[in-house]
Amino acid sequence: MPLLANRSSPQEERMRPVMFGYMRLAVSDDPGENEVIETELRRYSQGEGFELERLFIERLGSSDESAFFGLVDALKTVEVKNVIVPSLWHFARLPGLQAAMRDHIERELGARLWVMQTPHIQPRSAA
């Protein structure tokens, strides 16, 4: 009987630890590009042994509640302690603000920040 190599059962997939994702998008960004970024985040997290459970999407120019604050609140109330971002540009353009946001997640909330840092997925209009 042939064996299936490197295939996980659905039960094994659910047993993976979960992580949250965060990305910042401008309203004018291409929706197709946004889907590519989300797919890359999922693929990367699975490659590291995680399941991307929830993606917090900050939409610049929108009146919606801050996705970053939603992420922070979620990290305070659940057992998830891993967060993935496409690059630090998704936090902010200014290195000091990037460092402050990273510090808040890692030091104050005790979560690990995973940064994909793939050059082709840096947003064109992140603030």
N, C-alpha and C positions, 0 to 999 in steps of 0.2 A: 504494500500500500504506500503510495507516494506521500512524503511529508511536505507540508507547507513551510517554507523557510521564512523566518523574520516576519511572521504575521501575528499580530496581537488579537486576542479574543476580545469581544465587546466588554467582558468583565475586567480584563486587564486594562483596557482603555480607561474605564471608570476608576480604576485603582490609582491612576497617576495623580500626583499632587497637582493642584490647580494653581494658576497664576492669573493675575489681572493684566490687562494691557491698557496703554494710554497713548493716544495720538491727537495731534492738534491739526485742524484743517481750516483753510479759508473757505468761505462760502463759494468762491469762484474756482476752487480746485476741481479738477476733472474727476467725476465719480468713478470712472474706470481705474484711474490711478489710485484712488482711495481703496478700491477693492483689492488691487494688487498689494498694497501695503498691508491690509488686513490678512490676506492670504499668506504673505511672508511672515507676519507675526505668528500666525498659527503654526506654520511649518517650522519655524525656528523654535518655538516653545515645545512642540512635540519632539523635535530633534534633541532637545535638552532633557526630555523625560517628563514634561509637564503637559497639562491640558489648559488651553486658554479658555477660562470660564466666562469672563466678561471683559468687554472692551469699552473703555471710557473714551468717548470722542468729543474733544473740545472743538466747537465750531466758531471760529473767529467771525465777528460781525453778526452773531446771533444773540438774541435776547434770552436764550435758554440759560438755566443754572449752570455754573461752572462744573465741567466734568472733572477738573482736578480736585475740587473740593468734594465732589462725589466719591472720587477714588480714595481720598484721605479718610472720609467718613466710613467707607467700606472697610478699609484696612484697620480701622479702630474697632470694628464690630464683628469681624469674622476671623477665621484662622488662616486666611491666605496671607503669606508673607513673601511673595515674589511678584514683581511688577516688571513688565517688558515694555520698552519703547523702541520705535524704529531708530531714533537718534536723539541726542540731547537737543537738537533743533526743535523737536516737538514740544519741549518745555518752553523755550524762549530763544531768541537770537543772542541775547546778552549772556556772556559766560558767567558773570556773577549771579544772575538770576537762575541760570541752569544749575549752578552749584548749590544755591539755596534750596531749590526744589528737590534736588537729589538728596541733599543733606536732611531735609525734612522727612523724606521717605525712609532713608536708611537709618539715620541716628535717632530721630524722634519717634518714628513709628516701628522701627525694628524690622523693616522689610528689606529684601535684597532687590536692587535695581539691575535689570538685565538690559543692556543697550546693544541693539543689533549693529548700529553704525554703518549700514550699507549706504554708500555714497549716492546711489540712484534714487533713494527714497527720502531725501531731505526735502521738506516742503519749500516751495518757492516763496511763500508769503507768510511764514510764521512770524509772529511778533514776539 
